[in-house]
């Protein structure tokens, strides 16, 4: 392959970790992709022996998520280009952020933005499960995405968007509160057994949703 590529694949149930990786080349007339994945050393995830270069091998990749009704994407990186003006970067970032907040579904089977906050809160209070490990792991994965909102504060402040920066300071504080209510160290699994114990957590989720809805009105 001429250029590095990043490939992702999303499924309605669960994503396959090694289906998201950087492609560095191919073999067998394209039937085998060579690349890197952070999961390539996890035996249960990827059993195929690596290439002699150490790269992950993915045989029959086009018979996987690309052929089964899921959404597969390949991002082609052409190489260095002129850096766009700062104003263009800020404007495009704001447009993307607004879309991510307001568009309910961008990948089939996955909620997005405001809808995702509501869906997670509803799931915690309405769903039933036999064990707490999987829902706890989902809570932890979502918590990391919530924490990432703290970086919006610096971005908006550095680009003269003080009102948005202040709004995201409030959102970031609420996101940190989630970690106080359900510790992210595998010690709080019992909380997921009782819906009443999850109500404070879901209330904070809905507060984050409402603050982000307000923030979206300030985005260009």
Buried (B, 14 or more C-beta within 10 A) or exposed (E): EEEBBBBBBBBEEEBBBBBBBBBBBBEEEEEBBBBEBEBBEEEEEBEEEEBEEEBBBBEEBEEBBBEEEBBBEEEEEEEEEEEEEEEEEBBEBBEEBBBBBBEEEEBEEBBBBBBBBBBBBBBBEEEEEEEBEEBBEBBBEBBEEBBEBBEBBEBBBEBEBEEBBBBBBBBBEBBBBBBEBBEBEEEBBEBBEEEEBBBBBBEBBBBBBBBBBEBBEEBE
